[in-house]
């Protein structure tokens, strides 16, 4: 695959991955609160750490997207995993 094709694909994929990551963060936050409500503080703390780790991963994904020129116009409609 040529470098140009790789960058074009990443400009489509990265926004999707960032959104997907953010959805997971939100879901983990709900379960962190549930665990804390059920007096499972150790589990809640681990979920909190997972959220922090995923937020850091999201920052790296966003930085990568910025370095390659941002999202590809019209690329948001594609769905890749």
N, C-alpha and C positions, 0 to 999 in steps of 0.2 A: 504494500500500500504506500502510495506516495505521501510525503510529508504534508502536502497541501490537503489531500483527502483526510488524513488523520486529524489535522487541525479543524477542518470543516465539521467532521463528525464529533469531535470534542466540543465544539461550540454549540452543538445540538444536545449532546449527552450531558454535559456538565450542568446546565440549568435544571434538567430533569433530576439529576442526582442530588443537587442542592435542595430542590423542593422535596424530594423523597426523604432526604435526611431530616429536613425540618419537620415533616409529618411524623417521623419516628420520635423526634425529640418531644413533640407535643404529646404523643401517646405515652411515652415513658414518664413524662411529668404527671400525667393523670394517675398512672400506676404508682408512682412514688408517693403521691398524696394518699392513695388508697392504702398502701403498705404502712404509712405513718399512722393513719387512722386506726389500723388494726394492730397497733403497737408492735409493728415489725420494723423497728428503727434500723437494725442492721441491713435489712433488705432495702429500706428506703435510702439509706446512705449509698449503697451500691448502685441503685438506680440513679441517684444524683450524680455519682461519679461517671456513670455511662453517659448521662446527658452532657456533662462537661466534656467528656472525650469526643462525643459526636459533634458538639459545638465547635471544638477545635478542628475536627475533620472538615466541618462545613466551611470554616474560615480558609482552610487550605484549598478546598475545591473552588471557593470564590476567588482566591488569589490566582489560581491556575486559569480560571475563566478570564479574569482581567488581563493576564499576561498574553493571552492569545486573541484579544480583541473583543471580548464580550460575546453575548449570545448571537448566533447567526440569525439574521432577520428571517422571519417566517419559519424558523426551526422549531418553535414551541409545539407544533402539532404532532411531531414525531414522538413515538413512545418506544424507548429501547431499555433493555435491562442488561 
